[in-house]
Amino acid sequence: MTTLRPGVREAYLVRRKLILTGNLAAAENCAKAVDQLAGVNSVVLAGNRLTLAYDATAVNLDALESEIQNHGLEVKHKGMAGMRLGYYRFVDQNIRDNATHEPWCCHRLPPNVKK
């Protein structure tokens, strides 16, 4: 089990690898700024690859990407990296939806159905 920061729930913890483009001299400061965001558990910068672990219910990929863009860097969107980003967004949205879903018993009508 990994150590979690306050506000990060293990059930919703995801790990994402983002490839950065642009002026990589600012990547160190960018990694420190992303690491300070609420919901982010860990950030590792290795070359042009940023590996993140975050609570998908507390922070989303778009907020992380805008923080990266504030430091003059871009997240690669071409080729397989673009497909991976689309997959990450899809999975993160499913995690957020499932976190707010209220289960219902199979012997009753769902709560949103009227008689």
N, C-alpha and C positions, 0 to 999 in steps of 0.2 A: 504494500500500500504506500502510495506517495503521500508526503505531507502536504496538506491543503492550506491555503491562505484563508483568512476569515471571509465569509461570503461566497466561497466556492464549494459547491456540492459535488461529491464524487459521482453521484448517479448521472449528472449532466456534464461531466468533464470530457472534453474532446481535445484531440491533438491534431494540429494542422501544420503543414509545411508550405510556406509561401516563398516563391522565388522573387527576389527584388531586382529591379533595374534602375538605372540612373546613377547619380553620384554616390557611390558606396562609401565615401569618406564620412557621410552623415549617418551611416547605418548604425554605428555604435550609439549615438545619441537617440536615434529613432527606437532602437531596441530598449533603451532605458525608459523612454517615454511610454512605450506600449506596455512595459512591465508595470508601470504605475497605475494603469487603468483598473477600475473596479471590475472584478470578475476574472481577471487574468491570473493564472496560477504560476506560470513560468514562461520565460522567453529565452531562447538560445539562438545566437547569431553565429553562423559558420560560413564565412565567405559571403555569398549572395543569397544564402538560404536562411530564412527566419522560421524557426520551429516554435510554435505556440501551443500552450495548454491553457484552455479557458473554459469557464462555465457557459454553455451555450444559451442558458436562460438569462444570464446576466449581461452578456455582451454579444454582439453579432459581428459577422465578418465585415460588414459595410463600415461599422464604426472603427474597426481595426484598420481597415484600408484607408479611411479618411485620415486617421492619425499618422499613418505611414506617408500619405501624400503631403501632410503638413510639414514633413521634414525633407521634402524635395525628392522623395523616392516614389517609385511606382511598383505595383504588383504585376507580374507578368500575366497577360491574359491570352497569349497566343498558343496554339497547339494543345498539347496535353495539359499544360498548366491551366488553360482556360476551361477545359473539361473538368479538371479537378476542382477548380473554384466553383463551378456550377454544382458539382456534386456536394461540396462542402456546404453551400448555401441551402441546398435541398435537405440535407441531413440536419443541419442546424434548425431549419424551420420545423421539421418533424419533431425534434426534441422540444422546441418551445411549445408546439401544439399539444404534444402528449403531456407536458408538464402541467398544463392548465385544464386538461380533459378530466371530467368527472365520470367515473365508471358507473354503470347502472346494472342492476340485476337482470338476468335473462327472463325472469318470471314477471317482470313489470314492463310497462311501456317506457321508452326513453323519456327523459325529463322535458324535451322540447316538443313532444307530440301531444296534441290535445285530443280528448275523447270525442 
